[in-house]
């Protein structure tokens, strides 16, 4: 997803954008229970917390393509 798409999605889901490098934009949504939901152009992933995200330990993944 590009920068504009990420900013639009972030507004829709009340999340925030993050550029992971190489022109790759993500939208992150931190739920009240600490679970982090990450939207990319390819998938939506759920992580137990920020540390799990940094370690690439998704608990759930939905592929979009």
PDBQT receptor file of N, H, CA, C and O in Angstrom, charges set to zero:
ATOM      1  N   UNK A   1       0.850  -1.160   0.000  1.00  0.00    +0.000 N 
ATOM      2  CA  UNK A   1       0.000   0.000   0.000  1.00  0.00    +0.000 C 
ATOM      3  C   UNK A   1       0.897   1.223   0.000  1.00  0.00    +0.000 C 
ATOM      4  O   UNK A   1       1.978   1.217   0.588  1.00  0.00    +0.000 OA
ATOM      5  N   UNK A   2       0.441   2.264  -0.660  1.00  0.00    +0.000 N 
ATOM      6  H   UNK A   2      -0.438   2.270  -1.137  1.00  0.00    +0.000 HD
ATOM      7  CA  UNK A   2       1.241   3.479  -0.715  1.00  0.00    +0.000 C 
ATOM      8  C   UNK A   2       0.867   4.413   0.441  1.00  0.00    +0.000 C 
ATOM      9  O   UNK A   2      -0.045   4.125   1.217  1.00  0.00    +0.000 OA
ATOM     10  N   UNK A   3       1.573   5.513   0.539  1.00  0.00    +0.000 N 
ATOM     11  H   UNK A   3       2.313   5.747  -0.091  1.00  0.00    +0.000 HD
ATOM     12  CA  UNK A   3       1.399   6.445   1.654  1.00  0.00    +0.000 C 
ATOM     13  C   UNK A   3      -0.034   6.979   1.742  1.00  0.00    +0.000 C 
ATOM     14  O   UNK A   3      -0.613   7.021   2.827  1.00  0.00    +0.000 OA
ATOM     15  N   UNK A   4      -0.598   7.380   0.623  1.00  0.00    +0.000 N 
ATOM     16  H   UNK A   4      -0.127   7.346  -0.259  1.00  0.00    +0.000 HD
ATOM     17  CA  UNK A   4      -1.958   7.925   0.616  1.00  0.00    +0.000 C 
ATOM     18  C   UNK A   4      -2.975   6.874   1.050  1.00  0.00    +0.000 C 
ATOM     19  O   UNK A   4      -3.869   7.163   1.846  1.00  0.00    +0.000 OA
ATOM     20  N   UNK A   5      -2.843   5.665   0.534  1.00  0.00    +0.000 N 
ATOM     21  H   UNK A   5      -2.117   5.430  -0.113  1.00  0.00    +0.000 HD
ATOM     22  CA  UNK A   5      -3.761   4.588   0.928  1.00  0.00    +0.000 C 
ATOM     23  C   UNK A   5      -3.649   4.309   2.424  1.00  0.00    +0.000 C 
ATOM     24  O   UNK A   5      -4.659   4.117   3.102  1.00  0.00    +0.000 OA
ATOM     25  N   UNK A   6      -2.428   4.287   2.933  1.00  0.00    +0.000 N 
ATOM     26  H   UNK A   6      -1.607   4.443   2.383  1.00  0.00    +0.000 HD
ATOM     27  CA  UNK A   6      -2.213   4.025   4.351  1.00  0.00    +0.000 C 
ATOM     28  C   UNK A   6      -2.857   5.102   5.221  1.00  0.00    +0.000 C 
ATOM     29  O   UNK A   6      -3.499   4.793   6.225  1.00  0.00    +0.000 OA
ATOM     30  N   UNK A   7      -2.686   6.363   4.837  1.00  0.00    +0.000 N 
ATOM     31  H   UNK A   7      -2.165   6.615   4.021  1.00  0.00    +0.000 HD
ATOM     32  CA  UNK A   7      -3.278   7.444   5.629  1.00  0.00    +0.000 C 
ATOM     33  C   UNK A   7      -4.804   7.387   5.597  1.00  0.00    +0.000 C 
ATOM     34  O   UNK A   7      -5.455   7.643   6.609  1.00  0.00    +0.000 OA
ATOM     35  N   UNK A   8      -5.371   7.055   4.453  1.00  0.00    +0.000 N 
ATOM     36  H   UNK A   8      -4.842   6.847   3.630  1.00  0.00    +0.000 HD
ATOM     37  CA  UNK A   8      -6.825   6.938   4.341  1.00  0.00    +0.000 C 
ATOM     38  C   UNK A   8      -7.340   5.790   5.201  1.00  0.00    +0.000 C 
ATOM     39  O   UNK A   8      -8.319   5.957   5.927  1.00  0.00    +0.000 OA
ATOM     40  N   UNK A   9      -6.701   4.637   5.130  1.00  0.00    +0.000 N 
ATOM     41  H   UNK A   9      -5.905   4.501   4.540  1.00  0.00    +0.000 HD
ATOM     42  CA  UNK A   9      -7.111   3.491   5.934  1.00  0.00    +0.000 C 
ATOM     43  C   UNK A   9      -6.950   3.777   7.422  1.00  0.00    +0.000 C 
ATOM     44  O   UNK A   9      -7.806   3.404   8.225  1.00  0.00    +0.000 OA
ATOM     45  N   UNK A  10      -5.868   4.430   7.788  1.00  0.00    +0.000 N 
ATOM     46  H   UNK A  10      -5.172   4.733   7.137  1.00  0.00    +0.000 HD
ATOM     47  CA  UNK A  10      -5.633   4.754   9.202  1.00  0.00    +0.000 C 
ATOM     48  C   UNK A  10      -6.767   5.609   9.761  1.00  0.00    +0.000 C 
ATOM     49  O   UNK A  10      -7.201   5.405  10.895  1.00  0.00    +0.000 OA
ATOM     50  N   UNK A  11      -7.244   6.560   8.970  1.00  0.00    +0.000 N 
ATOM     51  H   UNK A  11      -6.891   6.726   8.049  1.00  0.00    +0.000 HD
ATOM     52  CA  UNK A  11      -8.375   7.389   9.413  1.00  0.00    +0.000 C 
ATOM     53  C   UNK A  11      -9.633   6.552   9.584  1.00  0.00    +0.000 C 
ATOM     54  O   UNK A  11     -10.397   6.751  10.529  1.00  0.00    +0.000 OA
ATOM     55  N   UNK A  12      -9.845   5.625   8.674  1.00  0.00    +0.000 N 
ATOM     56  H   UNK A  12      -9.225   5.463   7.906  1.00  0.00    +0.000 HD
ATOM     57  CA  UNK A  12     -11.058   4.794   8.721  1.00  0.00    +0.000 C 
ATOM     58  C   UNK A  12     -11.094   3.866   9.932  1.00  0.00    +0.000 C 
ATOM     59  O   UNK A  12     -12.156   3.639  10.510  1.00  0.00    +0.000 OA
ATOM     60  N   UNK A  13      -9.948   3.335  10.312  1.00  0.00    +0.000 N 
ATOM     61  H   UNK A  13      -9.085   3.519   9.842  1.00  0.00    +0.000 HD
ATOM     62  CA  UNK A  13      -9.918   2.362  11.415  1.00  0.00    +0.000 C 
ATOM     63  C   UNK A  13      -9.409   2.957  12.723  1.00  0.00    +0.000 C 
ATOM     64  O   UNK A  13      -9.247   2.241  13.711  1.00  0.00    +0.000 OA
ATOM     65  N   UNK A  14      -9.155   4.277  12.731  1.00  0.00    +0.000 N 
ATOM     66  H   UNK A  14      -9.287   4.859  11.929  1.00  0.00    +0.000 HD
ATOM     67  CA  UNK A  14      -8.633   4.979  13.913  1.00  0.00    +0.000 C 
ATOM     68  C   UNK A  14      -7.278   4.410  14.335  1.00  0.00    +0.000 C 
ATOM     69  O   UNK A  14      -6.999   4.243  15.523  1.00  0.00    +0.000 OA
ATOM     70  N   UNK A  15      -6.448   4.117  13.340  1.00  0.00    +0.000 N 
ATOM     71  H   UNK A  15      -6.674   4.252  12.376  1.00  0.00    +0.000 HD
ATOM     72  CA  UNK A  15      -5.106   3.617  13.594  1.00  0.00    +0.000 C 
ATOM     73  C   UNK A  15      -4.081   4.665  13.219  1.00  0.00    +0.000 C 
ATOM     74  O   UNK A  15      -4.402   5.849  13.116  1.00  0.00    +0.000 OA
ATOM     75  N   UNK A  16      -2.844   4.230  13.013  1.00  0.00    +0.000 N 
ATOM     76  H   UNK A  16      -2.584   3.268  13.096  1.00  0.00    +0.000 HD
ATOM     77  CA  UNK A  16      -1.789   5.150  12.609  1.00  0.00    +0.000 C 
ATOM     78  C   UNK A  16      -0.901   4.479  11.571  1.00  0.00    +0.000 C 
ATOM     79  O   UNK A  16      -0.821   3.253  11.491  1.00  0.00    +0.000 OA
ATOM     80  N   UNK A  17      -0.240   5.314  10.780  1.00  0.00    +0.000 N 
ATOM     81  H   UNK A  17      -0.306   6.310  10.845  1.00  0.00    +0.000 HD
ATOM     82  CA  UNK A  17       0.602   4.795   9.708  1.00  0.00    +0.000 C 
ATOM     83  C   UNK A  17       2.028   4.596  10.199  1.00  0.00    +0.000 C 
ATOM     84  O   UNK A  17       2.482   5.231  11.151  1.00  0.00    +0.000 OA
ATOM     85  N   UNK A  18       2.714   3.690   9.511  1.00  0.00    +0.000 N 
ATOM     86  H   UNK A  18       2.345   3.174   8.738  1.00  0.00    +0.000 HD
ATOM     87  CA  UNK A  18       4.110   3.409   9.817  1.00  0.00    +0.000 C 
ATOM     88  C   UNK A  18       4.787   2.957   8.538  1.00  0.00    +0.000 C 
ATOM     89  O   UNK A  18       4.296   2.060   7.852  1.00  0.00    +0.000 OA
ATOM     90  N   UNK A  19       5.911   3.575   8.215  1.00  0.00    +0.000 N 
ATOM     91  H   UNK A  19       6.309   4.304   8.772  1.00  0.00    +0.000 HD
ATOM     92  CA  UNK A  19       6.660   3.144   7.043  1.00  0.00    +0.000 C 
ATOM     93  C   UNK A  19       7.736   2.177   7.504  1.00  0.00    +0.000 C 
ATOM     94  O   UNK A  19       8.600   2.524   8.309  1.00  0.00    +0.000 OA
ATOM     95  N   UNK A  20       7.672   0.966   6.986  1.00  0.00    +0.000 N 
ATOM     96  H   UNK A  20       6.970   0.684   6.332  1.00  0.00    +0.000 HD
ATOM     97  CA  UNK A  20       8.595  -0.070   7.431  1.00  0.00    +0.000 C 
ATOM     98  C   UNK A  20       9.884  -0.090   6.619  1.00  0.00    +0.000 C 
ATOM     99  O   UNK A  20      10.733  -0.958   6.823  1.00  0.00    +0.000 OA
ATOM    100  N   UNK A  21      10.031   0.848   5.713  1.00  0.00    +0.000 N 
ATOM    101  H   UNK A  21       9.341   1.552   5.548  1.00  0.00    +0.000 HD
ATOM    102  CA  UNK A  21      11.240   0.925   4.892  1.00  0.00    +0.000 C 
ATOM    103  C   UNK A  21      10.965   0.448   3.480  1.00  0.00    +0.000 C 
ATOM    104  O   UNK A  21      10.038  -0.327   3.245  1.00  0.00    +0.000 OA
ATOM    105  N   UNK A  22      11.766   0.910   2.554  1.00  0.00    +0.000 N 
ATOM    106  H   UNK A  22      12.519   1.540   2.745  1.00  0.00    +0.000 HD
ATOM    107  CA  UNK A  22      11.614   0.485   1.167  1.00  0.00    +0.000 C 
ATOM    108  C   UNK A  22      10.306   0.910   0.531  1.00  0.00    +0.000 C 
ATOM    109  O   UNK A  22       9.842   0.281  -0.420  1.00  0.00    +0.000 OA
ATOM    110  N   UNK A  23       9.705   1.976   1.050  1.00  0.00    +0.000 N 
ATOM    111  H   UNK A  23      10.082   2.487   1.822  1.00  0.00    +0.000 HD
ATOM    112  CA  UNK A  23       8.446   2.458   0.492  1.00  0.00    +0.000 C 
ATOM    113  C   UNK A  23       7.240   1.633   0.895  1.00  0.00    +0.000 C 
ATOM    114  O   UNK A  23       6.167   1.791   0.312  1.00  0.00    +0.000 OA
ATOM    115  N   UNK A  24       7.389   0.758   1.876  1.00  0.00    +0.000 N 
ATOM    116  H   UNK A  24       8.260   0.630   2.350  1.00  0.00    +0.000 HD
ATOM    117  CA  UNK A  24       6.280  -0.085   2.338  1.00  0.00    +0.000 C 
ATOM    118  C   UNK A  24       5.581   0.605   3.506  1.00  0.00    +0.000 C 
ATOM    119  O   UNK A  24       6.200   0.902   4.527  1.00  0.00    +0.000 OA
ATOM    120  N   UNK A  25       4.290   0.852   3.341  1.00  0.00    +0.000 N 
ATOM    121  H   UNK A  25       3.787   0.611   2.511  1.00  0.00    +0.000 HD
ATOM    122  CA  UNK A  25       3.497   1.509   4.375  1.00  0.00    +0.000 C 
ATOM    123  C   UNK A  25       2.559   0.510   5.031  1.00  0.00    +0.000 C 
ATOM    124  O   UNK A  25       1.975  -0.341   4.360  1.00  0.00    +0.000 OA
ATOM    125  N   UNK A  26       2.421   0.620   6.331  1.00  0.00    +0.000 N 
ATOM    126  H   UNK A  26       2.896   1.311   6.875  1.00  0.00    +0.000 HD
ATOM    127  CA  UNK A  26       1.522  -0.218   7.122  1.00  0.00    +0.000 C 
ATOM    128  C   UNK A  26       0.586   0.673   7.921  1.00  0.00    +0.000 C 
ATOM    129  O   UNK A  26       0.873   1.843   8.170  1.00  0.00    +0.000 OA
ATOM    130  N   UNK A  27      -0.536   0.093   8.316  1.00  0.00    +0.000 N 
ATOM    131  H   UNK A  27      -0.769  -0.858   8.114  1.00  0.00    +0.000 HD
ATOM    132  CA  UNK A  27      -1.442   0.763   9.250  1.00  0.00    +0.000 C 
ATOM    133  C   UNK A  27      -1.509  -0.110  10.490  1.00  0.00    +0.000 C 
ATOM    134  O   UNK A  27      -1.772  -1.310  10.407  1.00  0.00    +0.000 OA
ATOM    135  N   UNK A  28      -1.270   0.501  11.632  1.00  0.00    +0.000 N 
ATOM    136  H   UNK A  28      -1.056   1.475  11.699  1.00  0.00    +0.000 HD
ATOM    137  CA  UNK A  28      -1.280  -0.216  12.904  1.00  0.00    +0.000 C 
ATOM    138  C   UNK A  28      -2.442   0.275  13.750  1.00  0.00    +0.000 C 
ATOM    139  O   UNK A  28      -2.720   1.472  13.822  1.00  0.00    +0.000 OA
ATOM    140  N   UNK A  29      -3.103  -0.660  14.377  1.00  0.00    +0.000 N 
ATOM    141  H   UNK A  29      -2.877  -1.632  14.317  1.00  0.00    +0.000 HD
ATOM    142  CA  UNK A  29      -4.218  -0.361  15.258  1.00  0.00    +0.000 C 
ATOM    143  C   UNK A  29      -3.988  -1.106  16.560  1.00  0.00    +0.000 C 
ATOM    144  O   UNK A  29      -4.008  -2.336  16.585  1.00  0.00    +0.000 OA
ATOM    145  N   UNK A  30      -3.774  -0.379  17.631  1.00  0.00    +0.000 N 
ATOM    146  H   UNK A  30      -3.758   0.621  17.611  1.00  0.00    +0.000 HD
ATOM    147  CA  UNK A  30      -3.566  -1.019  18.931  1.00  0.00    +0.000 C 
ATOM    148  C   UNK A  30      -4.888  -1.030  19.688  1.00  0.00    +0.000 C 
ATOM    149  O   UNK A  30      -5.448   0.017  20.012  1.00  0.00    +0.000 OA
ATOM    150  N   UNK A  31      -5.371  -2.237  19.961  1.00  0.00    +0.000 N 
ATOM    151  H   UNK A  31      -4.916  -3.088  19.698  1.00  0.00    +0.000 HD
ATOM    152  CA  UNK A  31      -6.637  -2.384  20.687  1.00  0.00    +0.000 C 
ATOM    153  C   UNK A  31      -6.430  -2.110  22.173  1.00  0.00    +0.000 C 
ATOM    154  O   UNK A  31      -5.297  -2.084  22.655  1.00  0.00    +0.000 OA
ATOM    155  N   UNK A  32      -7.511  -1.910  22.882  1.00  0.00    +0.000 N 
ATOM    156  H   UNK A  32      -8.431  -1.931  22.491  1.00  0.00    +0.000 HD
ATOM    157  CA  UNK A  32      -7.440  -1.621  24.316  1.00  0.00    +0.000 C 
ATOM    158  C   UNK A  32      -6.813  -2.757  25.105  1.00  0.00    +0.000 C 
ATOM    159  O   UNK A  32      -6.236  -2.526  26.168  1.00  0.00    +0.000 OA
ATOM    160  N   UNK A  33      -6.917  -3.985  24.600  1.00  0.00    +0.000 N 
ATOM    161  H   UNK A  33      -7.386  -4.173  23.737  1.00  0.00    +0.000 HD
ATOM    162  CA  UNK A  33      -6.334  -5.133  25.306  1.00  0.00    +0.000 C 
ATOM    163  C   UNK A  33      -4.854  -5.339  24.973  1.00  0.00    +0.000 C 
ATOM    164  O   UNK A  33      -4.253  -6.322  25.406  1.00  0.00    +0.000 OA
ATOM    165  N   UNK A  34      -4.263  -4.410  24.201  1.00  0.00    +0.000 N 
ATOM    166  H   UNK A  34      -4.752  -3.611  23.849  1.00  0.00    +0.000 HD
ATOM    167  CA  UNK A  34      -2.844  -4.493  23.868  1.00  0.00    +0.000 C 
ATOM    168  C   UNK A  34      -2.536  -5.235  22.588  1.00  0.00    +0.000 C 
ATOM    169  O   UNK A  34      -1.398  -5.209  22.120  1.00  0.00    +0.000 OA
ATOM    170  N   UNK A  35      -3.523  -5.895  22.013  1.00  0.00    +0.000 N 
ATOM    171  H   UNK A  35      -4.448  -5.917  22.394  1.00  0.00    +0.000 HD
ATOM    172  CA  UNK A  35      -3.326  -6.616  20.755  1.00  0.00    +0.000 C 
ATOM    173  C   UNK A  35      -3.107  -5.593  19.640  1.00  0.00    +0.000 C 
ATOM    174  O   UNK A  35      -3.785  -4.568  19.579  1.00  0.00    +0.000 OA
ATOM    175  N   UNK A  36      -2.163  -5.884  18.774  1.00  0.00    +0.000 N 
ATOM    176  H   UNK A  36      -1.611  -6.716  18.823  1.00  0.00    +0.000 HD
ATOM    177  CA  UNK A  36      -1.830  -5.001  17.662  1.00  0.00    +0.000 C 
ATOM    178  C   UNK A  36      -2.316  -5.629  16.364  1.00  0.00    +0.000 C 
ATOM    179  O   UNK A  36      -1.962  -6.765  16.047  1.00  0.00    +0.000 OA
ATOM    180  N   UNK A  37      -3.124  -4.893  15.618  1.00  0.00    +0.000 N 
ATOM    181  H   UNK A  37      -3.412  -3.971  15.876  1.00  0.00    +0.000 HD
ATOM    182  CA  UNK A  37      -3.608  -5.338  14.313  1.00  0.00    +0.000 C 
ATOM    183  C   UNK A  37      -2.861  -4.520  13.268  1.00  0.00    +0.000 C 
ATOM    184  O   UNK A  37      -2.840  -3.290  13.328  1.00  0.00    +0.000 OA
ATOM    185  N   UNK A  38      -2.247  -5.214  12.305  1.00  0.00    +0.000 N 
ATOM    186  H   UNK A  38      -2.265  -6.213  12.257  1.00  0.00    +0.000 HD
ATOM    187  CA  UNK A  38      -1.423  -4.560  11.294  1.00  0.00    +0.000 C 
ATOM    188  C   UNK A  38      -1.988  -4.859   9.908  1.00  0.00    +0.000 C 
ATOM    189  O   UNK A  38      -2.167  -6.016   9.529  1.00  0.00    +0.000 OA
ATOM    190  N   UNK A  39      -2.263  -3.796   9.165  1.00  0.00    +0.000 N 
ATOM    191  H   UNK A  39      -2.117  -2.855   9.472  1.00  0.00    +0.000 HD
ATOM    192  CA  UNK A  39      -2.772  -3.892   7.805  1.00  0.00    +0.000 C 
ATOM    193  C   UNK A  39      -1.639  -3.574   6.836  1.00  0.00    +0.000 C 
ATOM    194  O   UNK A  39      -0.955  -2.563   6.990  1.00  0.00    +0.000 OA
ATOM    195  N   UNK A  40      -1.440  -4.421   5.854  1.00  0.00    +0.000 N 
ATOM    196  H   UNK A  40      -1.995  -5.243   5.729  1.00  0.00    +0.000 HD
ATOM    197  CA  UNK A  40      -0.489  -4.135   4.779  1.00  0.00    +0.000 C 
ATOM    198  C   UNK A  40      -1.238  -4.292   3.465  1.00  0.00    +0.000 C 
ATOM    199  O   UNK A  40      -2.436  -4.574   3.463  1.00  0.00    +0.000 OA
ATOM    200  N   UNK A  41      -0.557  -4.114   2.368  1.00  0.00    +0.000 N 
ATOM    201  H   UNK A  41       0.416  -3.884   2.369  1.00  0.00    +0.000 HD
ATOM    202  CA  UNK A  41      -1.190  -4.313   1.076  1.00  0.00    +0.000 C 
ATOM    203  C   UNK A  41      -1.473  -5.772   0.778  1.00  0.00    +0.000 C 
ATOM    204  O   UNK A  41      -2.258  -6.084  -0.117  1.00  0.00    +0.000 OA
ATOM    205  N   UNK A  42      -0.834  -6.675   1.527  1.00  0.00    +0.000 N 
ATOM    206  H   UNK A  42      -0.196  -6.421   2.254  1.00  0.00    +0.000 HD
ATOM    207  CA  UNK A  42      -0.949  -8.113   1.274  1.00  0.00    +0.000 C 
ATOM    208  C   UNK A  42      -1.738  -8.886   2.319  1.00  0.00    +0.000 C 
ATOM    209  O   UNK A  42      -2.271  -9.958   2.030  1.00  0.00    +0.000 OA
ATOM    210  N   UNK A  43      -1.815  -8.343   3.539  1.00  0.00    +0.000 N 
ATOM    211  H   UNK A  43      -1.382  -7.473   3.773  1.00  0.00    +0.000 HD
ATOM    212  CA  UNK A  43      -2.408  -9.129   4.622  1.00  0.00    +0.000 C 
ATOM    213  C   UNK A  43      -2.866  -8.231   5.774  1.00  0.00    +0.000 C 
ATOM    214  O   UNK A  43      -2.497  -7.061   5.872  1.00  0.00    +0.000 OA
ATOM    215  N   UNK A  44      -3.674  -8.823   6.626  1.00  0.00    +0.000 N 
ATOM    216  H   UNK A  44      -3.974  -9.773   6.546  1.00  0.00    +0.000 HD
ATOM    217  CA  UNK A  44      -4.031  -8.233   7.916  1.00  0.00    +0.000 C 
ATOM    218  C   UNK A  44      -3.551  -9.226   8.954  1.00  0.00    +0.000 C 
ATOM    219  O   UNK A  44      -3.938 -10.395   8.933  1.00  0.00    +0.000 OA
ATOM    220  N   UNK A  45      -2.702  -8.758   9.866  1.00  0.00    +0.000 N 
ATOM    221  H   UNK A  45      -2.387  -7.809   9.883  1.00  0.00    +0.000 HD
ATOM    222  CA  UNK A  45      -2.121  -9.642  10.876  1.00  0.00    +0.000 C 
ATOM    223  C   UNK A  45      -2.450  -9.142  12.269  1.00  0.00    +0.000 C 
ATOM    224  O   UNK A  45      -2.582  -7.941  12.506  1.00  0.00    +0.000 OA
ATOM    225  N   UNK A  46      -2.577 -10.086  13.182  1.00  0.00    +0.000 N 
ATOM    226  H   UNK A  46      -2.470 -11.061  12.990  1.00  0.00    +0.000 HD
ATOM    227  CA  UNK A  46      -2.826  -9.774  14.577  1.00  0.00    +0.000 C 
ATOM    228  C   UNK A  46      -1.634 -10.260  15.391  1.00  0.00    +0.000 C 
ATOM    229  O   UNK A  46      -1.161 -11.382  15.207  1.00  0.00    +0.000 OA
ATOM    230  N   UNK A  47      -1.154  -9.412  16.289  1.00  0.00    +0.000 N 
ATOM    231  H   UNK A  47      -1.538  -8.501  16.439  1.00  0.00    +0.000 HD
ATOM    232  CA  UNK A  47      -0.014  -9.723  17.150  1.00  0.00    +0.000 C 
ATOM    233  C   UNK A  47      -0.440  -9.544  18.601  1.00  0.00    +0.000 C 
ATOM    234  O   UNK A  47      -1.224  -8.647  18.910  1.00  0.00    +0.000 OA
ATOM    235  N   UNK A  48       0.059 -10.372  19.474  1.00  0.00    +0.000 N 
ATOM    236  H   UNK A  48       0.696 -11.101  19.223  1.00  0.00    +0.000 HD
ATOM    237  CA  UNK A  48      -0.312 -10.324  20.891  1.00  0.00    +0.000 C 
ATOM    238  C   UNK A  48       0.022  -8.974  21.514  1.00  0.00    +0.000 C 
ATOM    239  O   UNK A  48      -0.678  -8.509  22.414  1.00  0.00    +0.000 OA
ATOM    240  N   UNK A  49       1.098  -8.343  21.034  1.00  0.00    +0.000 N 
ATOM    241  H   UNK A  49       1.667  -8.720  20.303  1.00  0.00    +0.000 HD
ATOM    242  CA  UNK A  49       1.525  -7.044  21.565  1.00  0.00    +0.000 C 
ATOM    243  C   UNK A  49       2.598  -6.474  20.637  1.00  0.00    +0.000 C 
ATOM    244  O   UNK A  49       2.933  -7.073  19.614  1.00  0.00    +0.000 OA
ATOM    245  N   UNK A  50       3.126  -5.316  21.007  1.00  0.00    +0.000 N 
ATOM    246  H   UNK A  50       2.853  -4.830  21.838  1.00  0.00    +0.000 HD
ATOM    247  CA  UNK A  50       4.152  -4.644  20.202  1.00  0.00    +0.000 C 
ATOM    248  C   UNK A  50       5.409  -5.505  20.055  1.00  0.00    +0.000 C 
ATOM    249  O   UNK A  50       6.004  -5.560  18.979  1.00  0.00    +0.000 OA
ATOM    250  N   UNK A  51       5.804  -6.164  21.119  1.00  0.00    +0.000 N 
ATOM    251  H   UNK A  51       5.321  -6.119  21.993  1.00  0.00    +0.000 HD
ATOM    252  CA  UNK A  51       7.002  -7.017  21.069  1.00  0.00    +0.000 C 
ATOM    253  C   UNK A  51       6.829  -8.155  20.074  1.00  0.00    +0.000 C 
ATOM    254  O   UNK A  51       7.751  -8.468  19.320  1.00  0.00    +0.000 OA
ATOM    255  N   UNK A  52       5.658  -8.773  20.066  1.00  0.00    +0.000 N 
ATOM    256  H   UNK A  52       4.909  -8.519  20.678  1.00  0.00    +0.000 HD
ATOM    257  CA  UNK A  52       5.386  -9.853  19.121  1.00  0.00    +0.000 C 
ATOM    258  C   UNK A  52       5.467  -9.340  17.683  1.00  0.00    +0.000 C 
ATOM    259  O   UNK A  52       5.953 -10.041  16.796  1.00  0.00    +0.000 OA
ATOM    260  N   UNK A  53       4.989  -8.115  17.458  1.00  0.00    +0.000 N 
ATOM    261  H   UNK A  53       4.594  -7.546  18.179  1.00  0.00    +0.000 HD
ATOM    262  CA  UNK A  53       5.082  -7.507  16.130  1.00  0.00    +0.000 C 
ATOM    263  C   UNK A  53       6.545  -7.333  15.727  1.00  0.00    +0.000 C 
ATOM    264  O   UNK A  53       6.934  -7.683  14.613  1.00  0.00    +0.000 OA
ATOM    265  N   UNK A  54       7.343  -6.797  16.628  1.00  0.00    +0.000 N 
ATOM    266  H   UNK A  54       7.027  -6.512  17.533  1.00  0.00    +0.000 HD
ATOM    267  CA  UNK A  54       8.763  -6.575  16.338  1.00  0.00    +0.000 C 
ATOM    268  C   UNK A  54       9.501  -7.883  16.062  1.00  0.00    +0.000 C 
ATOM    269  O   UNK A  54      10.484  -7.894  15.321  1.00  0.00    +0.000 OA
ATOM    270  N   UNK A  55       9.032  -8.989  16.656  1.00  0.00    +0.000 N 
ATOM    271  H   UNK A  55       8.234  -8.979  17.258  1.00  0.00    +0.000 HD
ATOM    272  CA  UNK A  55       9.643 -10.298  16.460  1.00  0.00    +0.000 C 
ATOM    273  C   UNK A  55       9.018 -11.073  15.299  1.00  0.00    +0.000 C 
ATOM    274  O   UNK A  55       9.468 -12.173  14.978  1.00  0.00    +0.000 OA
ATOM    275  N   UNK A  56       7.985 -10.510  14.669  1.00  0.00    +0.000 N 
ATOM    276  H   UNK A  56       7.619  -9.617  14.930  1.00  0.00    +0.000 HD
ATOM    277  CA  UNK A  56       7.331 -11.176  13.545  1.00  0.00    +0.000 C 
ATOM    278  C   UNK A  56       6.509 -12.382  13.946  1.00  0.00    +0.000 C 
ATOM    279  O   UNK A  56       6.363 -13.321  13.162  1.00  0.00    +0.000 OA
ATOM    280  N   UNK A  57       5.967 -12.372  15.160  1.00  0.00    +0.000 N 
ATOM    281  H   UNK A  57       6.086 -11.610  15.796  1.00  0.00    +0.000 HD
ATOM    282  CA  UNK A  57       5.201 -13.498  15.708  1.00  0.00    +0.000 C 
ATOM    283  C   UNK A  57       3.691 -13.232  15.642  1.00  0.00    +0.000 C 
ATOM    284  O   UNK A  57       3.058 -12.990  16.670  1.00  0.00    +0.000 OA
ATOM    285  N   UNK A  58       3.125 -13.276  14.456  1.00  0.00    +0.000 N 
ATOM    286  H   UNK A  58       3.639 -13.473  13.621  1.00  0.00    +0.000 HD
ATOM    287  CA  UNK A  58       1.688 -13.056  14.287  1.00  0.00    +0.000 C 
ATOM    288  C   UNK A  58       0.891 -14.234  14.841  1.00  0.00    +0.000 C 
ATOM    289  O   UNK A  58       1.270 -15.391  14.658  1.00  0.00    +0.000 OA
ATOM    290  N   UNK A  59      -0.207 -13.932  15.513  1.00  0.00    +0.000 N 
ATOM    291  H   UNK A  59      -0.514 -12.992  15.661  1.00  0.00    +0.000 HD
ATOM    292  CA  UNK A  59      -1.086 -14.993  16.015  1.00  0.00    +0.000 C 
ATOM    293  C   UNK A  59      -2.142 -15.371  14.972  1.00  0.00    +0.000 C 
ATOM    294  O   UNK A  59      -2.614 -16.507  14.931  1.00  0.00    +0.000 OA
ATOM    295  N   UNK A  60      -2.502 -14.397  14.133  1.00  0.00    +0.000 N 
ATOM    296  H   UNK A  60      -2.119 -13.474  14.167  1.00  0.00    +0.000 HD
ATOM    297  CA  UNK A  60      -3.495 -14.621  13.086  1.00  0.00    +0.000 C 
ATOM    298  C   UNK A  60      -3.090 -13.830  11.851  1.00  0.00    +0.000 C 
ATOM    299  O   UNK A  60      -2.615 -12.700  11.960  1.00  0.00    +0.000 OA
ATOM    300  N   UNK A  61      -3.278 -14.425  10.677  1.00  0.00    +0.000 N 
ATOM    301  H   UNK A  61      -3.664 -15.343  10.588  1.00  0.00    +0.000 HD
ATOM    302  CA  UNK A  61      -2.974 -13.742   9.429  1.00  0.00    +0.000 C 
ATOM    303  C   UNK A  61      -4.086 -14.009   8.423  1.00  0.00    +0.000 C 
ATOM    304  O   UNK A  61      -4.509 -15.149   8.228  1.00  0.00    +0.000 OA
ATOM    305  N   UNK A  62      -4.544 -12.946   7.793  1.00  0.00    +0.000 N 
ATOM    306  H   UNK A  62      -4.200 -12.020   7.950  1.00  0.00    +0.000 HD
ATOM    307  CA  UNK A  62      -5.515 -13.057   6.701  1.00  0.00    +0.000 C 
ATOM    308  C   UNK A  62      -4.824 -12.510   5.457  1.00  0.00    +0.000 C 
ATOM    309  O   UNK A  62      -4.496 -11.325   5.397  1.00  0.00    +0.000 OA
ATOM    310  N   UNK A  63      -4.603 -13.367   4.470  1.00  0.00    +0.000 N 
ATOM    311  H   UNK A  63      -4.869 -14.329   4.519  1.00  0.00    +0.000 HD
ATOM    312  CA  UNK A  63      -3.961 -12.972   3.209  1.00  0.00    +0.000 C 
ATOM    313  C   UNK A  63      -5.007 -12.284   2.331  1.00  0.00    +0.000 C 
ATOM    314  O   UNK A  63      -6.137 -12.757   2.215  1.00  0.00    +0.000 OA
ATOM    315  N   UNK A  64      -4.623 -11.168   1.718  1.00  0.00    +0.000 N 
ATOM    316  H   UNK A  64      -3.705 -10.783   1.812  1.00  0.00    +0.000 HD
ATOM    317  CA  UNK A  64      -5.543 -10.403   0.873  1.00  0.00    +0.000 C 
ATOM    318  C   UNK A  64      -5.378 -10.722  -0.607  1.00  0.00    +0.000 C 
ATOM    319  O   UNK A  64      -6.218 -10.322  -1.414  1.00  0.00    +0.000 OA
ATOM    320  N   UNK A  65      -4.331 -11.422  -0.978  1.00  0.00    +0.000 N 
ATOM    321  H   UNK A  65      -3.649 -11.747  -0.322  1.00  0.00    +0.000 HD
ATOM    322  CA  UNK A  65      -4.115 -11.721  -2.397  1.00  0.00    +0.000 C 
ATOM    323  C   UNK A  65      -3.996 -13.198  -2.613  1.00  0.00    +0.000 C 
ATOM    324  O   UNK A  65      -3.811 -13.643  -3.746  1.00  0.00    +0.000 OA
TER     325      UNK A  65
